[in-house]
């Protein structure tokens, strides 16, 4: 089936979208970050120092992460925030450290090392509290990712003018919202972005995890309007016009998890004047990863290291 590259998702950005998120950020701004960064000797090497990281986020939830840096550095490191997929456990980002970056790989609330205070499970996260924007799971989940930027800014070895963010699937969606809401992000690379065009996606595919929403609506048909209203505040397309940094997006044209139509709609909504879409025909949800990895490397080298 041909993909409609002109597809427009029906999500409408709520009139009080900015007011809602300003209130959330005001709330988390009153919570001290209290960052903790302890070297993990077991996972460190002669070339790379690995740290276990913790910091406070919305509702005083303690968020964890892995932080890796080149052991021998002169400070002013460019940095990468690596944001995770839906089910996958965040990796220890030694590969980014080996390329000369400081890299923070985070476990937002509900992930394997951040479950003590919030744990809706998988499946479960996508629909937890979904009928109210003030209780929806991604309210805190998004902020956990955004607040990771504050952790990077707290580190003395970081060049605050050279922060990037990347991830695929849910990580692609988090890349969109983080680069939209944190002006400190200088470059972003989003793969197969999830959490974009939710209500269209659940009609374009019934594959996990979007089918969690379909299952919820089949069990609670009276809640459809409330669900749609809530999701408009969390849809990556509602955030996209706020993105001003250089950004690249890659999609698989045979992706049955995050439909490529939603990727096209997202891309057209992005506000940055420096944006580029990479379309991989014959590729599914991995979105051409084995080809695209070198493109991402070159992109960050240019925008965070100044390499040409």
C-alpha positions as CSV (number, residue, x, y, z in Angstrom):
1,X,0.0,0.0,0.0
2,X,1.4,3.4,-0.9
3,X,2.0,5.9,1.9
4,X,0.4,9.3,1.7
5,X,3.3,11.7,2.3
6,X,0.7,14.6,2.4
7,X,-1.2,12.9,5.3
8,X,-2.5,15.4,7.9
9,X,-3.2,14.1,11.4
10,X,-6.5,15.4,12.9
11,X,-5.0,16.4,16.3
12,X,-5.8,20.0,17.2
13,X,-3.4,21.8,19.6
14,X,-5.5,22.9,22.6
15,X,-5.9,26.6,23.1
16,X,-4.5,26.3,26.6
17,X,-1.6,24.0,25.6
18,X,1.1,26.5,26.6
19,X,-0.6,27.4,29.8
20,X,-1.0,23.8,30.8
21,X,2.7,23.0,30.3
22,X,3.9,26.2,31.8
23,X,2.0,25.2,35.0
24,X,3.6,21.8,34.9
25,X,7.1,23.3,34.5
26,X,6.4,25.8,37.3
27,X,5.4,22.9,39.6
28,X,8.6,20.9,38.9
29,X,10.7,24.0,39.1
30,X,9.9,24.2,42.8
31,X,11.5,20.7,43.3
32,X,15.2,20.6,43.9
33,X,17.1,18.4,41.4
34,X,19.4,16.8,44.1
35,X,21.5,15.1,41.5
36,X,23.5,12.0,42.5
37,X,26.3,10.7,40.3
38,X,28.3,7.7,41.5
39,X,30.9,5.9,39.5
40,X,30.2,2.3,38.7
41,X,33.5,0.5,38.8
42,X,32.1,-2.7,37.5
43,X,30.8,-1.1,34.3
44,X,33.6,1.4,33.7
45,X,36.7,0.7,31.6
46,X,40.2,2.2,31.2
47,X,38.7,4.5,28.5
48,X,35.2,5.2,29.8
49,X,33.8,6.2,33.2
50,X,30.3,5.0,33.8
51,X,28.1,6.4,36.5
52,X,24.8,5.6,38.1
53,X,22.7,8.7,38.1
54,X,19.6,9.8,40.1
55,X,17.7,13.1,40.2
56,X,14.3,14.4,41.4
57,X,11.5,15.1,39.0
58,X,7.8,15.9,39.0
59,X,5.9,14.8,42.2
60,X,9.3,14.2,43.8
61,X,9.8,11.0,41.8
62,X,13.4,9.9,41.8
63,X,14.6,9.2,38.3
64,X,17.6,7.0,37.4
65,X,20.0,6.9,34.5
66,X,23.3,5.8,33.2
67,X,26.0,8.5,32.5
68,X,29.1,7.7,30.5
69,X,32.0,10.0,29.6
70,X,35.5,9.6,28.1
71,X,37.8,9.1,31.1
72,X,40.5,11.3,29.6
73,X,38.9,14.7,28.7
74,X,39.7,18.3,29.0
75,X,36.2,19.4,29.9
76,X,33.7,21.2,27.6
77,X,32.4,17.9,26.3
78,X,29.6,17.9,23.9
79,X,26.8,15.8,25.3
80,X,23.9,13.6,24.2
81,X,20.7,12.8,26.0
82,X,19.6,9.3,25.0
83,X,15.9,8.7,25.5
84,X,14.4,5.2,25.6
85,X,11.9,3.1,23.7
86,X,8.6,2.0,25.1
87,X,9.5,-1.5,26.4
88,X,13.3,-1.5,26.1
89,X,15.5,-0.9,29.1
90,X,17.8,2.1,28.6
91,X,21.3,1.1,27.6
92,X,24.6,2.1,29.2
93,X,25.8,4.6,26.5
94,X,29.4,3.6,26.2
95,X,29.2,3.8,22.4
96,X,28.5,7.6,22.6
97,X,31.3,8.1,25.1
98,X,33.7,6.3,22.8
99,X,32.8,8.9,20.1
100,X,33.9,11.7,22.4
101,X,30.5,12.7,24.0
102,X,29.2,12.7,27.5
103,X,26.0,10.7,27.3
104,X,23.1,10.4,29.7
105,X,20.7,7.5,29.1
106,X,17.7,7.9,31.3
107,X,15.1,5.7,32.9
108,X,11.9,7.8,33.2
109,X,9.4,6.8,35.9
110,X,8.1,3.2,35.5
111,X,11.3,2.0,33.7
112,X,13.3,-0.8,35.2
113,X,15.4,1.3,37.6
114,X,12.8,4.0,38.3
115,X,9.9,1.9,39.5
116,X,9.7,2.3,43.2
117,X,7.3,5.3,43.2
118,X,5.4,4.7,39.9
119,X,5.0,1.4,38.0
120,X,1.9,1.0,35.7
121,X,3.7,-1.8,33.8
122,X,4.0,-2.7,30.1
123,X,1.4,-2.8,28.8
124,X,-0.1,-0.1,31.0
125,X,1.9,3.0,30.7
126,X,0.2,4.2,27.5
127,X,-3.3,4.3,29.1
128,X,-2.6,5.1,32.7
129,X,-4.7,8.1,33.8
130,X,-5.6,8.7,30.1
131,X,-8.9,10.4,30.7
132,X,-7.4,13.5,32.4
133,X,-4.4,15.6,31.3
134,X,-3.5,16.1,34.9
135,X,-3.3,12.4,35.7
136,X,-2.0,11.0,32.4
137,X,1.2,9.0,32.8
138,X,3.2,10.9,30.2
139,X,2.8,14.2,32.2
140,X,5.5,13.0,34.5
141,X,7.3,10.8,32.0
142,X,7.9,13.8,29.6
143,X,9.1,16.0,32.5
144,X,11.6,13.2,33.5
145,X,13.2,13.5,30.1
146,X,13.2,17.3,30.1
147,X,14.7,17.4,33.5
148,X,17.6,15.3,32.4
149,X,18.8,18.4,30.6
150,X,19.1,20.0,34.0
151,X,21.3,17.2,35.1
152,X,23.6,17.7,32.1
153,X,23.7,21.4,32.8
154,X,24.9,20.6,36.4
155,X,27.9,18.7,35.2
156,X,31.2,20.7,35.1
157,X,32.6,18.7,32.2
158,X,29.7,19.6,29.9
159,X,29.8,22.3,27.2
160,X,26.3,23.9,27.9
161,X,26.2,25.1,24.3
162,X,26.6,21.6,22.8
163,X,23.7,19.4,24.0
164,X,21.9,17.0,21.7
165,X,19.0,14.6,22.1
166,X,18.3,11.4,20.3
167,X,16.2,8.2,20.5
168,X,14.0,5.9,18.4
169,X,10.3,4.9,18.7
170,X,9.2,6.3,22.1
171,X,12.7,7.8,22.2
172,X,11.8,9.5,18.9
173,X,8.7,11.0,20.5
174,X,10.7,12.1,23.6
175,X,13.3,13.6,21.3
176,X,10.5,15.7,19.8
177,X,9.0,16.9,23.1
178,X,12.4,17.5,24.7
179,X,13.8,19.6,21.8
180,X,10.6,21.5,21.8
181,X,10.5,22.4,25.5
182,X,14.2,22.7,26.3
183,X,15.9,25.6,24.3
184,X,19.3,24.3,25.5
185,X,19.0,21.5,23.0
186,X,21.2,22.4,20.0
187,X,20.5,19.4,17.8
188,X,18.0,16.5,17.7
189,X,17.7,13.2,15.9
190,X,14.4,11.4,16.2
191,X,13.9,7.9,14.8
192,X,10.4,6.3,14.0
193,X,8.7,8.8,16.3
194,X,6.0,7.4,18.5
195,X,3.5,9.4,20.5
196,X,2.7,11.5,17.4
197,X,-0.7,11.5,15.9
198,X,-2.1,9.1,18.5
199,X,-5.7,9.1,17.4
200,X,-4.8,8.6,13.7
201,X,-2.2,5.9,14.6
202,X,-4.7,3.8,16.4
203,X,-6.7,3.6,13.2
204,X,-3.7,3.1,10.9
205,X,-2.4,0.3,13.0
206,X,-3.5,-2.1,15.7
207,X,0.0,-3.2,16.6
208,X,1.4,-3.0,20.1
209,X,1.7,-0.6,21.9
210,X,-0.9,1.6,20.2
211,X,-3.4,-1.2,20.4
212,X,-3.4,-0.5,24.2
213,X,-5.5,2.6,23.4
214,X,-7.9,0.6,21.2
215,X,-8.3,-2.0,23.9
216,X,-9.0,0.8,26.4
217,X,-11.6,2.4,24.2
218,X,-13.3,-1.0,23.4
219,X,-13.7,-1.5,27.2
220,X,-14.6,2.2,27.9
221,X,-16.3,3.5,24.8
222,X,-17.9,6.4,26.8
223,X,-14.4,7.8,27.4
224,X,-13.4,8.4,23.8
225,X,-13.9,12.2,23.9
226,X,-12.0,12.5,27.2
227,X,-9.1,10.3,25.8
228,X,-8.9,12.4,22.6
229,X,-8.9,15.6,24.6
230,X,-6.2,14.4,26.9
231,X,-3.9,13.1,24.2
232,X,-4.0,16.4,22.3
233,X,-1.8,17.8,25.1
234,X,0.7,15.1,24.8
235,X,0.8,14.6,21.0
236,X,4.3,15.3,19.5
237,X,2.6,17.2,16.7
238,X,1.2,19.7,19.3
239,X,4.8,20.3,20.4
240,X,6.4,20.4,17.0
241,X,6.1,24.1,16.1
242,X,8.3,24.9,19.2
243,X,11.3,23.1,17.8
244,X,13.9,25.6,16.6
245,X,17.1,23.6,16.6
246,X,18.4,21.6,13.7
247,X,16.6,18.2,13.6
248,X,16.6,15.1,11.5
249,X,13.8,12.5,11.4
250,X,14.0,9.0,10.0
251,X,11.0,6.8,9.2
252,X,10.4,3.3,7.8
253,X,7.8,3.3,5.0
254,X,6.7,-0.2,6.1
255,X,6.5,0.6,9.8
256,X,3.4,-1.0,11.3
257,X,4.2,0.2,14.8
258,X,4.5,3.9,14.2
259,X,2.7,4.5,10.9
260,X,4.8,6.6,8.5
261,X,1.8,8.8,7.8
262,X,2.2,10.2,11.3
263,X,5.9,10.8,10.7
264,X,5.1,12.9,7.6
265,X,2.5,14.9,9.6
266,X,4.9,15.5,12.4
267,X,7.7,16.6,10.0
268,X,5.5,19.1,8.3
269,X,4.6,20.6,11.7
270,X,8.1,21.1,13.0
271,X,9.1,24.8,13.3
272,X,12.8,24.5,12.7
273,X,14.2,26.0,9.5
274,X,16.9,23.3,9.6
275,X,15.0,20.0,9.3
276,X,15.4,17.0,7.1
277,X,13.4,13.8,6.7
278,X,15.0,10.5,5.8
279,X,12.5,7.9,4.3
280,X,13.5,4.3,4.2
281,X,11.5,2.2,1.8
282,X,11.5,-1.5,2.5
283,X,12.1,-0.8,6.2
284,X,9.8,-1.3,9.2
285,X,10.0,0.0,12.7
286,X,13.8,0.0,12.8
287,X,13.5,2.8,10.2
288,X,16.7,2.1,8.3
289,X,18.8,2.1,11.5
290,X,21.8,0.3,10.1
291,X,22.0,2.8,7.3
292,X,21.0,5.9,9.3
293,X,23.4,5.5,12.2
294,X,26.3,7.0,10.3
295,X,24.0,9.9,9.3
296,X,23.2,10.6,12.9
297,X,26.9,10.5,13.8
298,X,27.8,13.0,11.1
299,X,24.8,15.2,12.1
300,X,25.9,15.5,15.8
301,X,29.5,15.9,14.8
302,X,28.6,18.9,12.7
303,X,26.2,20.6,15.2
304,X,27.8,19.7,18.5
305,X,31.4,19.4,17.7
306,X,31.7,21.8,14.8
307,X,33.1,19.1,12.5
308,X,32.4,19.7,8.8
